[in-house]
Amino acid sequence: MKKYLILTALSGLLLAKNVTFNEVLKETLSNNLELKAKKLNIDKAKSDLDKARGMEWGKFIFNEQISITNNALYVFGMKLGSREATFSDFGFSDFLAPLGGALMKANSNSLTPQDLAAMQGILAIKPHDLNYPAPRSNFATNFVYEVPIFTGFKLTYAKEMAKLQILANKYKFQRDKTLLALEVLKAYNGAVAAKYFINALNKAKETTNSFVKMVKEFKKEGMATDIDLLQAEKRDSQVDAYLQEAKNKYALALSYLRFLSDDYDITSVGDFEVIISPNSNLKTLIKEALKNRNDLKWMKKNYETMKKKIKFDSAENYPMIGAHLEYGWNDNTVANIRSDKDYWLAAIGLKYNIFDKSKDADIEKSKIEALQTGYYYQYMKKGIALDVRQKYLNLKTKTKIIKNKLTNKELAEEILKKYTYMYKQGMINMTILLMKEADARKARAELIKAKYDEAVAAAKLKASIGDFVK
């Protein structure tokens, strides 16, 4: 049995995974699925650049159209397209015979007035073969190449806008990484705080348990009452409940840390992580923030993009020129690729908007949007300076509080020792002693909370200057 317990303990130690903040941050940035999804926005922006570049090359299209119809217009056009049209398709059979007879009479000088009237009536004949053709199948095959020759520099500005948006999305992704890193640090330090709460409550449990044993011994000697024992046992039970709650919070904190990092082997954490000193120079921090903040860089690229959009919309003031090249075949059979059935077409088109007030409105709107984005950019610069200043002062305050909480904790524990001695000497009752125990327990908890607050405040300051994650 002893061997089994030893092996179980050893296997638990081998399977345990204690992580530092840097380790769990590295895993999170590598494994987090939400971050991977956000990174795809960069690829989407690259697709817009590829699209703009692709439009410069134009498009090459293959068409195959199969149809059958008895529509007179379509049938005649199909026959012309395949170079099969004959005079019979015009319906000549309906007037050649009467026209031929009239011509013979004319040659023999035997035309009568009735014959002349008949000749004039020929023009009113509705040719049956032309108006009611037999159904025809048609196979039209062609290759088309369409390419823009001049777009008023529209494609040029589209490419420049796409490049700016690629950079903007890269900066935005870096900002997303920073926010995730901040969340990881809060979760990590939250787990550390929960671990220290467990340690503090274990110490409190030792104290209250010793009170119960002490009162039981005193009660045997007639130096303590039933009330004293009941009070001590009640406090011991309360601390035990607090301990179970702290263990549950620690388990939940580890679960959240596993979720963020996608590492489900994490079993414990190290110490509090404070990633920037409260003694840093404020002016230097503000200067670094304005240089490093990715959200500011993102806004700057958006501003530059909006200025390019003005030029993009203004391209409508120039003529648009494009070319259309086509080569194909047309026939009533599938095997229509024959030299006597082919055709080609070359065309150049020009489109120029001479008057369009709506176009001017679009340009004016782009100018307003660019100006608006510029104001947001300047406002963000001022906001960042304020943000750094606030977080810097907050960190310094949290650091000072720790010194006070540490002093309070040491004093509370020393007072508890002295009051325990006084109880043993019969100088105070159990109620007062338990009040001092609660004070000591509260002082320990406040110190742990102050350390957590300092670590989070430092993380927020680090994030505010833009170099949390490289």
C-alpha positions in Angstrom: 0.0 0.0 0.0 2.8 2.4 0.9 4.5 1.6 -2.5 1.3 2.4 -4.3 0.9 5.8 -2.5 4.6 6.6 -3.2 4.1 5.8 -6.9 0.9 7.8 -7.1 2.6 10.8 -5.5 5.6 10.5 -7.9 3.3 10.2 -11.0 1.4 13.3 -9.8 4.7 15.3 -9.5 5.8 14.1 -13.0 2.5 15.1 -14.6 2.3 18.5 -12.8 3.0 21.4 -15.0 3.9 24.6 -13.2 4.0 27.6 -15.7 5.4 31.1 -15.6 3.7 34.0 -17.1 6.1 34.1 -20.1 5.5 30.4 -20.8 1.7 30.7 -20.8 1.8 33.9 -22.8 4.0 32.2 -25.5 1.5 29.3 -25.7 -1.5 31.6 -25.9 -0.1 33.7 -28.7 0.8 30.5 -30.6 -2.4 28.5 -29.9 -5.3 30.9 -29.3 -7.9 30.3 -32.0 -9.6 33.7 -31.7 -6.2 35.3 -32.4 -5.6 33.1 -35.4 -9.0 34.1 -36.8 -8.2 37.8 -36.3 -4.9 37.3 -38.1 -6.8 36.3 -41.3 -7.9 39.9 -41.6 -4.4 40.6 -42.9 -4.8 38.0 -45.6 -8.1 39.5 -46.5 -6.5 42.9 -47.0 -3.8 41.2 -49.2 -6.6 39.7 -51.3 -7.8 43.3 -52.0 -4.3 44.2 -53.2 -4.2 41.1 -55.4 -7.6 42.0 -56.9 -6.4 45.5 -57.8 -3.2 44.1 -59.4 -5.2 41.5 -61.2 -7.5 44.1 -62.8 -4.4 45.7 -64.5 -3.9 42.5 -66.4 -7.5 42.4 -67.5 -9.4 39.1 -67.9 -9.4 36.3 -70.4 -12.7 34.5 -70.8 -13.8 31.4 -72.6 -17.5 31.2 -73.6 -19.5 28.3 -74.9 -23.1 29.0 -75.7 -25.5 26.2 -76.9 -29.0 27.2 -78.1 -31.9 26.1 -80.2 -34.6 28.4 -81.5 -37.0 29.1 -84.3 -37.0 32.9 -83.7 -36.6 34.4 -87.2 -34.2 37.1 -86.1 -31.9 34.7 -84.1 -31.9 31.9 -86.8 -30.9 34.4 -89.5 -28.2 35.9 -87.3 -26.9 32.4 -86.4 -26.6 31.5 -90.1 -24.8 34.7 -90.8 -22.5 34.1 -87.9 -21.6 30.6 -89.3 -21.4 32.0 -92.8 -24.2 29.7 -94.1 -26.8 32.3 -95.1 -28.3 31.7 -98.6 -30.8 33.6 -100.8 -33.4 31.0 -99.9 -33.1 32.1 -96.3 -34.3 35.6 -97.5 -37.4 33.9 -98.9 -36.5 34.4 -102.5 -38.5 31.3 -103.5 -41.7 33.2 -102.8 -41.2 35.9 -105.5 -38.6 34.4 -108.0 -41.3 32.5 -109.9 -43.7 35.5 -110.5 -40.7 37.8 -111.0 -39.3 35.4 -113.6 -42.6 35.2 -115.5 -43.0 38.9 -115.6 -39.5 39.4 -116.9 -40.1 36.9 -119.8 -43.2 38.8 -120.8 -41.2 42.0 -120.6 -38.6 40.6 -123.0 -41.4 39.7 -125.4 -43.0 43.1 -125.1 -46.3 41.4 -124.0 -46.7 43.1 -120.6 -50.2 44.1 -119.8 -51.2 46.7 -117.1 -52.3 43.7 -115.0 -48.7 42.3 -115.2 -47.3 45.6 -114.1 -49.6 45.7 -111.1 -48.6 42.1 -110.2 -44.9 43.0 -110.4 -45.5 45.8 -107.9 -47.3 43.4 -105.6 -44.3 41.2 -105.4 -42.7 43.7 -102.9 -45.6 43.1 -100.5 -45.0 39.3 -100.3 -44.0 38.1 -96.8 -41.3 35.5 -97.4 -42.2 32.3 -95.6 -38.6 30.9 -95.3 -37.4 34.2 -93.8 -40.3 34.7 -91.3 -40.9 31.0 -90.4 -37.5 29.3 -90.5 -37.0 25.8 -89.3 -35.6 25.4 -85.7 -31.8 25.7 -85.6 -29.3 24.5 -83.1 -26.3 26.7 -82.6 -22.9 26.3 -80.9 -21.1 29.5 -80.3 -17.5 29.3 -79.0 -15.2 32.3 -78.3 -12.3 33.6 -76.4 -12.5 37.2 -75.0 -9.7 39.3 -73.6 -10.7 42.6 -71.9 -8.1 44.9 -70.5 -8.2 48.5 -69.0 -5.9 50.8 -70.9 -6.4 53.9 -68.8 -8.6 54.2 -65.7 -7.8 57.8 -64.6 -5.2 56.4 -62.2 -8.0 54.6 -60.3 -6.2 51.2 -60.2 -3.0 53.0 -59.0 -4.9 54.5 -56.0 -6.7 51.3 -55.4 -3.4 49.4 -55.0 -2.0 52.1 -52.7 -5.2 52.0 -50.6 -4.9 48.2 -50.4 -1.2 48.4 -49.3 -2.1 50.9 -46.5 -4.9 48.6 -45.3 -2.5 45.7 -45.1 -0.3 47.7 -42.8 -3.4 48.9 -40.9 -4.6 45.3 -40.3 -1.1 44.3 -39.2 -1.1 47.0 -36.6 -4.6 46.1 -35.5 -3.5 42.5 -35.2 -0.6 43.6 -33.0 -3.1 45.5 -30.9 -5.3 42.4 -30.6 -2.2 40.5 -29.4 -1.6 43.1 -26.7 -5.1 42.9 -25.5 -5.0 39.2 -25.4 -1.6 39.3 -23.5 -3.2 41.7 -21.0 -6.1 39.2 -20.5 -3.6 36.4 -20.0 -1.6 38.4 -17.4 -4.8 39.2 -15.5 -5.8 35.5 -15.6 -2.3 34.4 -14.6 -2.1 36.8 -11.7 -5.6 36.0 -10.7 -4.6 32.3 -10.4 -1.5 33.3 -8.4 -3.7 35.4 -6.1 -6.1 32.4 -5.6 -3.1 30.2 -4.8 -1.9 32.7 -2.1 -5.4 32.9 -0.7 -5.3 29.2 -0.2 -2.0 29.5 1.6 -3.3 32.3 3.7 -6.4 30.4 4.6 -4.4 27.2 5.4 -2.5 29.4 7.9 -5.8 30.7 9.3 -7.0 27.1 9.5 -4.0 26.1 11.5 -4.7 29.1 13.9 -8.4 28.3 14.4 -7.7 24.6 14.7 -5.2 25.4 17.4 -7.8 27.6 19.1 -10.2 24.6 19.3 -7.6 22.3 20.8 -6.5 25.0 23.2 -10.1 25.7 24.4 -10.7 22.0 24.8 -7.7 21.7 27.1 -8.7 24.8 29.0 -12.2 23.5 29.4 -10.9 20.3 31.1 -9.1 22.6 33.6 -12.2 24.7 34.1 -10.5 27.7 32.4 -12.9 27.9 29.4 -16.6 27.7 28.9 -18.9 25.8 26.5 -19.5 29.2 24.8 -15.7 29.6 24.2 -15.6 26.2 22.5 -18.6 26.7 20.4 -17.2 30.1 19.2 -13.8 28.5 18.4 -15.5 25.6 16.5 -17.7 27.9 14.6 -14.8 30.1 13.5 -12.8 27.0 12.5 -15.8 25.8 10.4 -16.1 29.2 8.7 -12.4 29.3 7.8 -12.8 25.7 6.4 -15.6 27.0 4.1 -13.5 29.9 3.0 -10.7 27.5 2.2 -12.9 25.4 0.0 -14.2 28.4 -1.8 -10.6 29.6 -2.4 -9.7 26.2 -3.8 -12.6 26.4 -6.2 -11.6 29.9 -7.3 -8.1 28.6 -8.0 -9.4 25.7 -10.0 -11.6 28.1 -12.1 -8.7 30.5 -12.6 -6.5 27.6 -13.9 -9.3 26.5 -16.2 -9.6 30.0 -17.7 -5.8 30.0 -18.2 -5.9 26.6 -19.9 -8.7 27.9 -22.2 -6.7 31.0 -23.2 -3.5 29.1 -23.9 -5.2 26.0 -25.2 -2.8 24.1 -22.9 -4.9 21.7 -20.7 -1.9 20.3 -18.9 -1.4 23.4 -16.7 -1.7 22.4 -13.0 -0.2 25.4 -11.2 1.4 28.8 -11.5 4.4 30.7 -10.1 4.6 34.1 -8.5 3.0 37.4 -9.3 4.2 39.0 -12.6 4.9 42.7 -12.4 6.3 43.6 -15.8 7.2 47.3 -15.4 8.7 49.3 -12.6 6.6 52.1 -11.0 9.8 54.2 -10.9 9.9 54.6 -14.7 10.1 58.2 -16.1 6.6 59.4 -17.1 7.7 61.6 -20.0 9.8 58.8 -21.5 6.8 56.5 -21.2 4.5 58.9 -23.0 7.1 59.4 -25.8 7.4 55.6 -26.2 3.6 55.2 -26.3 3.2 57.7 -29.1 6.0 55.9 -31.0 4.9 52.3 -30.3 1.1 52.2 -29.9 -0.3 49.9 -32.6 -3.8 51.3 -32.4 -2.4 54.8 -33.2 -0.4 53.4 -36.1 -3.6 51.6 -37.3 -5.5 54.9 -37.1 -2.7 56.7 -39.0 -2.9 54.2 -41.9 -6.7 54.6 -42.0 -6.2 58.3 -42.2 -3.7 57.9 -45.1 -6.1 55.5 -46.8 -9.0 58.0 -46.6 -6.7 60.7 -48.2 -6.0 58.2 -51.1 -9.7 57.6 -51.4 -10.2 61.3 -52.3 -7.8 60.7 -55.3 -9.5 57.4 -56.1 -13.0 59.0 -56.3 -11.5 62.0 -58.3 -10.3 59.6 -61.0 -13.9 59.7 -62.3 -12.9 63.1 -63.8 -10.7 61.4 -66.3 -11.8 59.3 -69.3 -11.9 55.5 -69.0 -10.3 53.6 -71.9 -10.5 49.9 -72.4 -9.8 47.3 -75.0 -11.9 44.3 -76.1 -10.4 41.4 -78.2 -12.5 38.5 -79.3 -11.9 35.4 -81.4 -14.4 32.6 -81.9 -16.4 30.1 -84.0 -20.1 29.7 -84.7 -21.9 26.7 -86.2 -24.9 24.3 -85.9 -22.6 21.4 -84.8 -20.4 20.7 -81.8 -17.3 20.5 -84.1 -17.5 24.2 -84.9 -13.8 25.0 -84.6 -13.1 25.3 -88.3 -11.2 28.0 -90.2 -14.1 28.8 -92.5 -16.3 29.4 -89.4 -14.1 31.6 -87.3 -14.3 35.4 -86.7 -12.4 38.0 -84.8 -13.2 41.4 -83.2 -11.0 44.1 -81.9 -12.5 47.2 -80.2 -11.4 50.1 -78.0 -13.9 51.9 -75.8 -13.8 55.3 -74.2 -16.1 56.5 -71.5 -16.0 60.1 -70.3 -18.4 61.6 -67.8 -18.8 65.2 -69.0 -21.4 66.1 -66.5 -22.2 64.2 -63.3 -23.0 66.1 -60.1 -23.3 62.9 -58.0 -19.6 62.3 -58.7 -18.7 65.7 -57.2 -20.8 64.7 -54.1 -18.8 61.5 -53.7 -15.5 63.4 -53.8 -16.7 65.9 -51.3 -17.9 63.0 -49.0 -14.4 61.4 -49.2 -12.8 64.7 -48.2 -15.1 65.0 -45.2 -14.4 61.4 -44.2 -10.6 62.0 -44.5 -10.9 65.2 -42.4 -13.0 63.3 -39.8 -10.4 60.5 -39.6 -7.7 63.0 -39.2 -9.5 64.6 -36.2 -9.9 61.1 -34.6 -6.1 60.5 -35.2 -5.1 63.7 -33.4 -7.7 63.0 -30.6 -6.2 59.5 -30.1 -2.7 61.0 -29.7 -3.9 63.2 -26.9 -5.9 60.4 -25.4 -2.9 58.0 -25.3 -0.8 60.6 -23.4 -3.7 60.9 -20.9 -4.0 57.1 -20.7 -0.3 56.6 -19.9 -0.4 59.3 -17.3 -3.4 57.8 -15.5 -2.1 54.3 -15.6 1.4 55.4 -14.4 -0.1 57.2 -11.4 -2.4 54.3 -10.7 0.6 51.9 -10.6 2.6 54.2 -8.2 -0.5 54.3 -5.9 -0.9 50.5 -6.0 2.8 50.1 -5.1 2.6 52.4 -2.1 -0.5 50.6 -0.9 1.4 47.3 -0.8 3.8 48.8 1.7 0.9 49.8 3.9 -0.8 46.4 3.6 2.4 44.6 4.4 2.9 46.6 7.6 -0.8 46.1 8.5 -0.4 42.3 8.0 2.7 42.1 10.1 1.1 44.2 12.9 -2.1 42.2 12.8 -0.2 38.9 13.1 1.8 40.3 16.0 -1.3 41.5 17.7 -2.9 38.1 17.3 0.0 36.4 19.0 -0.2 38.8 21.9 -4.0 38.4 22.2 -3.6 34.7 22.1 -1.1 35.0 25.0 -3.6 37.2 26.9 -6.4 34.7 26.4 -4.2 32.0 27.8 -3.7 34.2 30.8 -7.4 34.8 31.2 -7.1 38.5 30.4 -9.6 38.5 27.5 -12.5 36.3 26.3 -12.7 34.2 23.2 -14.8 36.8 21.3 -12.0 39.4 21.4 -9.4 36.8 20.4 -11.5 35.7 17.4 -11.9 39.4 16.4 -8.1 39.6 16.2 -7.9 36.4 14.2 -10.4 37.9 11.7 -8.3 41.1 11.6 -5.1 39.0 10.8 -6.9 37.0 8.2 -8.3 40.1 6.5 -4.9 41.8 6.6 -3.3 38.8 4.7 -6.1 38.8 2.2 -5.7 42.6 1.6 -2.0 42.2 1.0 -2.6 39.5 -1.6 -5.3 41.7 -3.2 -2.9 44.6 -3.2 -0.2 42.6 -4.9 -2.6 41.4 -7.6 -3.8 45.0 -8.1 -0.2 46.1 -8.5 0.5 43.4 -11.1 -2.6 44.3 -13.1 -1.8 48.0 -12.9 1.7 47.4 -14.2 0.3 45.3 -17.1 -2.1 48.0 -18.1 0.7 50.6 -18.0 2.9 48.3 -20.1 0.0 47.8 -22.6 -0.6 51.6 -22.7 3.0 52.3 -23.9 2.6 49.7 -26.7 5.5 47.3 -26.1 3.7 44.6 -24.1 4.1 42.1 -27.0 6.7 42.5 -29.7 
